Amino acid sequence: MEASAAEFVRAHTTLGVPPFLPELRLHLAADAFGLWEETERRLGVPVAAPPFWAFPWAGGQALARHVLDHPEVVAGRRVLDLAAGSGLVAVAAARSGAAGVTANEIDGYAAAAIELNAQANGVPVTVREGDLLDGEPDGAEVVLAGDVFYSRDFAARVLGFLDRARAGGAEVLVGDPGRAYLPRHRLTEVAEHEVPVVRALEDADVKRVTVWRLS
């Protein structure tokens, strides 16, 4: 973990409990847009997306809830949390008895947040930083992806990766609150949840979120 990134995460978050996941503790920010602006000042360049590593997004919360409620999904299996954000899904998988958990992110602050959140929950999570989407899942037996279908180009790349994982024998589960580019025709519904969310990010207090299995 890069020390400066970890210090930034600690300085701008508070260790708390996500409302839909009382078993877990996460480093959470109170002000999405204030932290977004502070991140841009620190980096010296515009940042295209809010600090997704500092908030429990709807799709990830539902997917983590499903894993905690159904530990047999991951127990004894090698798990990859793709585009992991804060790492809450990875932490849930580790808590549920996965044989090994890798959380993937391209953002250095997210990588630091994942490590801090894993430490806060006393579970082992390996962080793999970098873009995996043109590669292979490297032996993952379960691939978990929360809230990844929010833009056309990214969704297409994610689906390609998930297809390769599924073709290789992995079980693929997705948590999604109805994002614009969700490939519904490829998915089978597994569970549905009403998830509390951050109004500043979602323009709502609660989102209906579905956990899907890739066919």
C-alpha positions as CSV (number, residue, x, y, z in Angstrom):
1,M,0.0,0.0,0.0
2,E,1.4,3.4,-1.0
3,A,1.8,5.3,2.3
4,S,0.6,8.6,0.9
5,A,-2.5,7.0,-0.6
6,A,-3.4,5.3,2.6
7,E,-2.9,8.5,4.5
8,F,-5.2,10.3,2.1
9,V,-7.9,7.7,2.6
10,R,-7.6,7.8,6.4
11,A,-7.6,11.6,6.4
12,H,-10.8,11.9,4.4
13,T,-12.9,9.0,5.7
14,T,-14.2,7.6,9.0
15,L,-14.4,4.0,9.9
16,G,-18.1,3.2,10.0
17,V,-20.8,0.6,9.3
18,P,-22.6,0.5,6.0
19,P,-26.4,0.5,6.7
20,F,-27.1,-2.6,4.6
21,L,-24.1,-4.5,5.9
22,P,-23.9,-4.2,9.7
23,E,-21.4,-7.1,9.8
24,L,-18.7,-5.0,8.0
25,R,-16.7,-1.9,8.8
26,L,-15.6,0.4,6.0
27,H,-13.7,3.7,5.6
28,L,-16.5,6.0,4.5
29,A,-16.6,9.6,3.4
30,A,-19.4,12.0,4.4
31,D,-19.2,14.4,1.5
32,A,-19.0,12.9,-2.0
33,F,-18.4,16.1,-3.9
34,G,-16.1,17.7,-1.3
35,L,-13.9,14.6,-1.5
36,W,-14.1,14.6,-5.3
37,E,-12.8,18.2,-5.4
38,E,-10.1,17.4,-2.9
39,T,-8.9,14.5,-5.0
40,E,-8.7,16.7,-8.1
41,R,-6.7,19.3,-6.1
42,R,-4.3,16.6,-4.9
43,L,-3.8,15.1,-8.4
44,G,-3.8,18.4,-10.2
45,V,-6.0,17.1,-13.0
46,P,-9.8,16.7,-13.5
47,V,-11.2,13.4,-12.2
48,A,-14.0,11.9,-14.3
49,A,-15.8,10.0,-11.6
50,P,-16.6,10.5,-7.9
51,P,-14.4,8.7,-5.3
52,F,-16.1,5.4,-5.7
53,W,-13.8,3.8,-3.1
54,A,-15.2,6.0,-0.3
55,F,-18.9,5.0,-0.5
56,P,-21.0,1.8,-0.4
57,W,-22.5,1.8,-3.9
58,A,-25.9,0.1,-4.4
59,G,-24.8,-2.9,-6.6
60,G,-21.8,-3.7,-4.4
61,Q,-23.9,-3.6,-1.2
62,A,-26.5,-6.0,-2.6
63,L,-23.9,-8.4,-3.9
64,A,-22.0,-8.3,-0.6
65,R,-25.3,-8.9,1.2
66,H,-26.0,-11.9,-1.0
67,V,-22.5,-13.4,-0.3
68,L,-22.9,-12.9,3.4
69,D,-26.3,-14.5,3.4
70,H,-25.3,-17.4,1.1
71,P,-21.6,-18.2,2.0
72,E,-21.8,-21.4,0.0
73,V,-21.5,-19.2,-3.1
74,V,-17.8,-18.5,-2.3
75,A,-16.8,-20.9,0.6
76,G,-13.6,-22.8,-0.3
77,R,-13.4,-21.1,-3.7
78,R,-11.0,-18.6,-5.3
79,V,-12.8,-15.3,-5.8
80,L,-12.1,-12.2,-7.9
81,D,-13.9,-8.9,-7.1
82,L,-13.7,-7.0,-10.3
83,A,-13.7,-3.2,-10.2
84,A,-13.8,-3.5,-6.5
85,G,-14.1,0.1,-5.4
86,S,-14.0,0.1,-1.6
87,G,-13.5,-3.7,-1.6
88,L,-16.7,-4.4,0.4
89,V,-17.7,-7.3,-1.9
90,A,-14.1,-8.8,-1.5
91,V,-14.3,-8.3,2.3
92,A,-17.7,-10.1,2.3
93,A,-16.3,-13.0,0.3
94,A,-13.4,-13.3,2.7
95,R,-15.7,-13.2,5.7
96,S,-17.8,-16.0,4.0
97,G,-14.9,-18.5,3.8
98,A,-13.5,-18.0,0.3
99,A,-10.2,-19.9,-0.2
100,G,-8.6,-16.7,-1.5
101,V,-9.9,-13.3,-2.5
102,T,-8.4,-10.9,-5.0
103,A,-9.8,-7.4,-5.4
104,N,-9.0,-5.6,-8.7
105,E,-8.9,-1.9,-9.2
106,I,-7.1,0.6,-11.5
107,D,-7.2,3.5,-8.9
108,G,-4.4,3.9,-6.4
109,Y,-6.7,5.3,-3.7
110,A,-9.1,2.5,-4.2
111,A,-6.3,0.0,-3.8
112,A,-5.3,1.7,-0.5
113,A,-8.9,1.8,0.7
114,I,-9.4,-2.0,-0.1
115,E,-6.3,-2.8,2.0
116,L,-7.5,-0.6,4.9
117,N,-11.0,-2.1,4.8
118,A,-9.6,-5.6,4.7
119,Q,-7.5,-4.8,7.8
120,A,-10.4,-3.2,9.5
121,N,-12.4,-6.4,9.1
122,G,-9.5,-8.8,9.9
123,V,-9.7,-10.6,6.6
124,P,-7.1,-11.4,4.0
125,V,-7.7,-9.7,0.6
126,T,-5.0,-9.5,-2.2
127,V,-5.2,-6.3,-4.1
128,R,-4.4,-6.5,-7.8
129,E,-4.0,-3.0,-9.3
130,G,-4.3,-2.5,-13.1
131,D,-6.7,-3.1,-16.0
132,L,-7.6,-6.8,-16.3
133,L,-10.4,-6.4,-18.8
134,D,-8.5,-7.5,-21.8
135,G,-7.0,-10.5,-20.0
136,E,-8.1,-13.7,-18.3
137,P,-9.5,-14.3,-14.8
138,D,-6.4,-16.3,-13.7
139,G,-8.0,-19.2,-12.1
140,A,-10.9,-17.5,-10.3
141,E,-13.7,-19.9,-9.5
142,V,-16.2,-17.1,-8.7
143,V,-16.1,-13.6,-10.2
144,L,-18.1,-10.9,-8.5
145,A,-18.9,-7.5,-10.1
146,G,-20.9,-4.7,-8.4
147,D,-22.2,-1.7,-10.3
148,V,-20.1,-2.1,-13.4
149,F,-22.6,-1.3,-16.2
150,Y,-22.7,2.5,-16.0
151,S,-21.1,3.4,-19.3
152,R,-21.3,1.9,-22.8
153,D,-17.7,1.3,-23.5
154,F,-16.8,0.1,-20.0
155,A,-19.8,-2.2,-19.9
156,A,-18.8,-3.8,-23.2
157,R,-15.3,-4.5,-21.9
158,V,-16.6,-5.9,-18.6
159,L,-19.0,-8.2,-20.3
160,G,-16.2,-9.6,-22.5
161,F,-14.1,-10.3,-19.4
162,L,-17.1,-11.9,-17.6
163,D,-17.9,-14.1,-20.6
164,R,-14.3,-15.4,-20.7
165,A,-14.5,-16.1,-17.0
166,R,-17.8,-18.0,-17.4
167,A,-16.4,-19.9,-20.4
168,G,-13.5,-21.0,-18.2
169,G,-15.9,-22.4,-15.6
170,A,-16.2,-19.6,-13.1
171,E,-19.6,-18.6,-11.6
172,V,-20.2,-15.0,-12.3
173,L,-22.5,-12.8,-10.2
174,V,-23.4,-9.2,-10.8
175,G,-25.0,-6.6,-8.5
176,D,-26.8,-3.8,-10.3
177,P,-29.5,-1.2,-9.5
178,G,-30.7,-0.8,-13.1
179,R,-27.7,1.0,-14.7
180,A,-28.2,2.0,-18.4
181,Y,-26.0,-0.7,-19.9
182,L,-26.9,-3.7,-17.9
183,P,-27.1,-6.7,-20.4
184,R,-30.3,-8.1,-19.0
185,H,-30.8,-10.6,-21.8
186,R,-27.6,-12.4,-20.7
187,L,-28.5,-12.5,-17.0
188,T,-30.7,-14.6,-14.7
189,E,-32.1,-13.0,-11.6
190,V,-30.9,-14.5,-8.3
191,A,-32.1,-12.1,-5.6
192,E,-33.5,-8.6,-5.1
193,H,-32.9,-6.1,-2.3
194,E,-34.0,-2.6,-1.3
195,V,-30.7,-1.0,-0.5
196,P,-30.0,2.3,1.4
197,V,-27.8,4.6,-0.7
198,V,-26.1,8.0,-0.6
199,R,-28.7,10.5,-2.0
200,A,-26.0,12.8,-3.3
201,L,-24.7,10.1,-5.6
202,E,-28.0,8.3,-6.5
203,D,-30.7,11.0,-6.1
204,A,-32.6,8.6,-3.9
205,D,-32.5,7.2,-0.4
206,V,-33.2,3.6,-1.4
207,K,-32.5,1.7,-4.6
208,R,-34.0,-1.6,-5.7
209,V,-31.0,-3.7,-6.6
210,T,-30.9,-7.1,-8.3
211,V,-28.2,-9.8,-8.0
212,W,-27.8,-11.5,-11.3
213,R,-26.0,-14.7,-12.6
214,L,-24.4,-14.6,-16.0
215,S,-25.8,-17.3,-18.2
